[in-house]
């Protein structure tokens, strides 16, 4: 399960880099969405350990 989450997170990180011409005007939306998902994932992992 963690391997699948790591692969998905890697794809999302590559997808948020605004270097392609079609994504130059997206602003902070992709990176803020990824940050929100990462925060939820970290909270889930912390709560799962306790």
Backbone as XML, in Angstrom:
<?xml version="1.0"?>
<chain id="A" units="angstrom">
  <residue number="1" name="UNK">
    <atom name="N" x="0.823" y="-1.194" z="0.000"/>
    <atom name="CA" x="0.000" y="0.000" z="0.000"/>
    <atom name="C" x="0.868" y="1.261" z="0.000"/>
  </residue>
  <residue number="2" name="UNK">
    <atom name="N" x="1.928" y="1.249" z="0.778"/>
    <atom name="CA" x="2.787" y="2.433" z="0.820"/>
    <atom name="C" x="3.522" y="2.634" z="-0.503"/>
  </residue>
  <residue number="3" name="UNK">
    <atom name="N" x="3.846" y="1.541" z="-1.188"/>
    <atom name="CA" x="4.506" y="1.665" z="-2.485"/>
    <atom name="C" x="3.576" y="2.327" z="-3.498"/>
  </residue>
  <residue number="4" name="UNK">
    <atom name="N" x="2.323" y="1.940" z="-3.477"/>
    <atom name="CA" x="1.344" y="2.537" z="-4.388"/>
    <atom name="C" x="1.177" y="4.017" z="-4.084"/>
  </residue>
  <residue number="5" name="UNK">
    <atom name="N" x="1.095" y="4.371" z="-2.804"/>
    <atom name="CA" x="0.972" y="5.783" z="-2.426"/>
    <atom name="C" x="2.213" y="6.576" z="-2.826"/>
  </residue>
  <residue number="6" name="UNK">
    <atom name="N" x="3.380" y="5.978" z="-2.702"/>
    <atom name="CA" x="4.616" y="6.660" z="-3.095"/>
    <atom name="C" x="4.655" y="6.897" z="-4.599"/>
  </residue>
  <residue number="7" name="UNK">
    <atom name="N" x="4.199" y="5.927" z="-5.375"/>
    <atom name="CA" x="4.175" y="6.088" z="-6.826"/>
    <atom name="C" x="3.180" y="7.175" z="-7.228"/>
  </residue>
  <residue number="8" name="UNK">
    <atom name="N" x="2.005" y="7.172" z="-6.615"/>
    <atom name="CA" x="1.009" y="8.198" z="-6.911"/>
    <atom name="C" x="1.529" y="9.574" z="-6.526"/>
  </residue>
  <residue number="9" name="UNK">
    <atom name="N" x="2.186" y="9.681" z="-5.374"/>
    <atom name="CA" x="2.745" y="10.957" z="-4.948"/>
    <atom name="C" x="3.827" y="11.436" z="-5.905"/>
  </residue>
  <residue number="10" name="UNK">
    <atom name="N" x="4.648" y="10.527" z="-6.416"/>
    <atom name="CA" x="5.683" y="10.907" z="-7.382"/>
    <atom name="C" x="5.054" y="11.433" z="-8.670"/>
  </residue>
  <residue number="11" name="UNK">
    <atom name="N" x="4.001" y="10.780" z="-9.154"/>
    <atom name="CA" x="3.317" y="11.267" z="-10.352"/>
    <atom name="C" x="2.687" y="12.635" z="-10.119"/>
  </residue>
  <residue number="12" name="UNK">
    <atom name="N" x="2.117" y="12.841" z="-8.938"/>
    <atom name="CA" x="1.519" y="14.136" z="-8.633"/>
    <atom name="C" x="2.572" y="15.226" z="-8.546"/>
  </residue>
  <residue number="13" name="UNK">
    <atom name="N" x="3.744" y="14.906" z="-8.001"/>
    <atom name="CA" x="4.820" y="15.902" z="-7.936"/>
    <atom name="C" x="5.281" y="16.308" z="-9.322"/>
  </residue>
  <residue number="14" name="UNK">
    <atom name="N" x="5.406" y="15.348" z="-10.222"/>
    <atom name="CA" x="5.801" y="15.668" z="-11.593"/>
    <atom name="C" x="4.702" y="16.477" z="-12.283"/>
  </residue>
  <residue number="15" name="UNK">
    <atom name="N" x="3.456" y="16.165" z="-11.988"/>
    <atom name="CA" x="2.344" y="16.870" z="-12.615"/>
    <atom name="C" x="2.166" y="18.303" z="-12.157"/>
  </residue>
  <residue number="16" name="UNK">
    <atom name="N" x="2.675" y="18.661" z="-11.002"/>
    <atom name="CA" x="2.496" y="20.029" z="-10.506"/>
    <atom name="C" x="3.581" y="20.989" z="-10.959"/>
  </residue>
  <residue number="17" name="UNK">
    <atom name="N" x="4.605" y="20.497" z="-11.610"/>
    <atom name="CA" x="5.672" y="21.374" z="-12.094"/>
    <atom name="C" x="5.159" y="22.127" z="-13.324"/>
  </residue>
  <residue number="18" name="UNK">
    <atom name="N" x="5.068" y="23.450" z="-13.252"/>
    <atom name="CA" x="4.482" y="24.222" z="-14.370"/>
    <atom name="C" x="5.482" y="24.521" z="-15.480"/>
  </residue>
  <residue number="19" name="UNK">
    <atom name="N" x="6.003" y="23.507" z="-16.142"/>
    <atom name="CA" x="6.969" y="23.737" z="-17.214"/>
    <atom name="C" x="6.375" y="23.487" z="-18.593"/>
  </residue>
  <residue number="20" name="UNK">
    <atom name="N" x="5.189" y="22.887" z="-18.641"/>
    <atom name="CA" x="4.572" y="22.634" z="-19.927"/>
    <atom name="C" x="3.752" y="23.846" z="-20.337"/>
  </residue>
  <residue number="21" name="UNK">
    <atom name="N" x="3.673" y="24.140" z="-21.618"/>
    <atom name="CA" x="2.968" y="25.360" z="-22.070"/>
    <atom name="C" x="1.502" y="25.423" z="-21.644"/>
  </residue>
  <residue number="22" name="UNK">
    <atom name="N" x="0.827" y="24.299" z="-21.569"/>
    <atom name="CA" x="-0.588" y="24.324" z="-21.216"/>
    <atom name="C" x="-0.820" y="24.565" z="-19.724"/>
  </residue>
  <residue number="23" name="UNK">
    <atom name="N" x="0.223" y="24.459" z="-18.900"/>
    <atom name="CA" x="0.034" y="24.603" z="-17.459"/>
    <atom name="C" x="0.695" y="25.841" z="-16.874"/>
  </residue>
  <residue number="24" name="UNK">
    <atom name="N" x="1.134" y="26.752" z="-17.707"/>
    <atom name="CA" x="1.822" y="27.941" z="-17.193"/>
    <atom name="C" x="0.881" y="28.885" z="-16.452"/>
  </residue>
  <residue number="25" name="UNK">
    <atom name="N" x="-0.390" y="28.908" z="-16.789"/>
    <atom name="CA" x="-1.333" y="29.854" z="-16.201"/>
    <atom name="C" x="-2.179" y="29.251" z="-15.088"/>
  </residue>
  <residue number="26" name="UNK">
    <atom name="N" x="-1.810" y="28.077" z="-14.616"/>
    <atom name="CA" x="-2.586" y="27.426" z="-13.561"/>
    <atom name="C" x="-2.328" y="28.063" z="-12.203"/>
  </residue>
  <residue number="27" name="UNK">
    <atom name="N" x="-1.210" y="28.700" z="-12.021"/>
    <atom name="CA" x="-0.893" y="29.332" z="-10.741"/>
    <atom name="C" x="-0.554" y="28.307" z="-9.673"/>
  </residue>
  <residue number="28" name="UNK">
    <atom name="N" x="-1.030" y="28.550" z="-8.453"/>
    <atom name="CA" x="-0.692" y="27.688" z="-7.324"/>
    <atom name="C" x="-1.698" y="26.567" z="-7.095"/>
  </residue>
  <residue number="29" name="UNK">
    <atom name="N" x="-2.701" y="26.433" z="-7.938"/>
    <atom name="CA" x="-3.750" y="25.436" z="-7.703"/>
    <atom name="C" x="-3.218" y="24.001" z="-7.636"/>
  </residue>
  <residue number="30" name="UNK">
    <atom name="N" x="-2.410" y="23.534" z="-8.578"/>
    <atom name="CA" x="-1.946" y="22.142" z="-8.479"/>
    <atom name="C" x="-1.060" y="21.888" z="-7.266"/>
  </residue>
  <residue number="31" name="UNK">
    <atom name="N" x="-0.160" y="22.810" z="-6.961"/>
    <atom name="CA" x="0.745" y="22.579" z="-5.840"/>
    <atom name="C" x="0.032" y="22.693" z="-4.500"/>
  </residue>
  <residue number="32" name="UNK">
    <atom name="N" x="-0.975" y="23.559" z="-4.417"/>
    <atom name="CA" x="-1.716" y="23.653" z="-3.154"/>
    <atom name="C" x="-2.601" y="22.426" z="-2.958"/>
  </residue>
  <residue number="33" name="UNK">
    <atom name="N" x="-3.142" y="21.892" z="-4.024"/>
    <atom name="CA" x="-3.912" y="20.648" z="-3.926"/>
    <atom name="C" x="-3.037" y="19.483" z="-3.523"/>
  </residue>
  <residue number="34" name="UNK">
    <atom name="N" x="-1.829" y="19.441" z="-4.067"/>
    <atom name="CA" x="-0.892" y="18.386" z="-3.688"/>
    <atom name="C" x="-0.467" y="18.552" z="-2.235"/>
  </residue>
  <residue number="35" name="UNK">
    <atom name="N" x="-0.274" y="19.773" z="-1.788"/>
    <atom name="CA" x="0.070" y="20.010" z="-0.387"/>
    <atom name="C" x="-1.024" y="19.561" z="0.556"/>
  </residue>
  <residue number="36" name="UNK">
    <atom name="N" x="-2.264" y="19.799" z="0.154"/>
    <atom name="CA" x="-3.396" y="19.347" z="0.958"/>
    <atom name="C" x="-3.445" y="17.819" z="1.031"/>
  </residue>
  <residue number="37" name="UNK">
    <atom name="N" x="-3.248" y="17.152" z="-0.099"/>
    <atom name="CA" x="-3.216" y="15.687" z="-0.097"/>
    <atom name="C" x="-2.060" y="15.150" z="0.737"/>
  </residue>
  <residue number="38" name="UNK">
    <atom name="N" x="-0.922" y="15.797" z="0.653"/>
    <atom name="CA" x="0.231" y="15.369" z="1.436"/>
    <atom name="C" x="-0.013" y="15.558" z="2.920"/>
  </residue>
  <residue number="39" name="UNK">
    <atom name="N" x="-0.653" y="16.655" z="3.310"/>
    <atom name="CA" x="-0.977" y="16.882" z="4.719"/>
    <atom name="C" x="-1.954" y="15.834" z="5.232"/>
  </residue>
  <residue number="40" name="UNK">
    <atom name="N" x="-2.960" y="15.501" z="4.430"/>
    <atom name="CA" x="-3.909" y="14.468" z="4.832"/>
    <atom name="C" x="-3.200" y="13.120" z="4.967"/>
  </residue>
  <residue number="41" name="UNK">
    <atom name="N" x="-2.309" y="12.815" z="4.048"/>
    <atom name="CA" x="-1.567" y="11.560" z="4.110"/>
    <atom name="C" x="-0.682" y="11.490" z="5.345"/>
  </residue>
  <residue number="42" name="UNK">
    <atom name="N" x="-0.020" y="12.573" z="5.693"/>
    <atom name="CA" x="0.838" y="12.593" z="6.883"/>
    <atom name="C" x="0.012" y="12.432" z="8.152"/>
  </residue>
  <residue number="43" name="UNK">
    <atom name="N" x="-1.127" y="13.112" z="8.205"/>
    <atom name="CA" x="-2.001" y="12.965" z="9.385"/>
    <atom name="C" x="-2.504" y="11.537" z="9.478"/>
  </residue>
  <residue number="44" name="UNK">
    <atom name="N" x="-2.856" y="10.933" z="8.350"/>
    <atom name="CA" x="-3.322" y="9.541" z="8.351"/>
    <atom name="C" x="-2.238" y="8.606" z="8.869"/>
  </residue>
  <residue number="45" name="UNK">
    <atom name="N" x="-1.010" y="8.806" z="8.421"/>
    <atom name="CA" x="0.085" y="7.943" z="8.862"/>
    <atom name="C" x="0.349" y="8.119" z="10.343"/>
  </residue>
  <residue number="46" name="UNK">
    <atom name="N" x="0.310" y="9.355" z="10.834"/>
    <atom name="CA" x="0.553" y="9.609" z="12.271"/>
    <atom name="C" x="-0.556" y="8.983" z="13.114"/>
  </residue>
  <residue number="47" name="UNK">
    <atom name="N" x="-1.806" y="9.134" z="12.680"/>
    <atom name="CA" x="-2.913" y="8.568" z="13.466"/>
    <atom name="C" x="-2.935" y="7.046" z="13.408"/>
  </residue>
  <residue number="48" name="UNK">
    <atom name="N" x="-2.447" y="6.484" z="12.317"/>
    <atom name="CA" x="-2.420" y="5.028" z="12.181"/>
    <atom name="C" x="-1.399" y="4.404" z="13.138"/>
  </residue>
  <residue number="49" name="UNK">
    <atom name="N" x="-0.313" y="5.105" z="13.406"/>
    <atom name="CA" x="0.725" y="4.579" z="14.301"/>
    <atom name="C" x="0.313" y="4.597" z="15.761"/>
  </residue>
  <residue number="50" name="UNK">
    <atom name="N" x="-0.567" y="5.508" z="16.152"/>
    <atom name="CA" x="-0.948" y="5.611" z="17.559"/>
    <atom name="C" x="-2.129" y="4.738" z="17.891"/>
  </residue>
</chain>
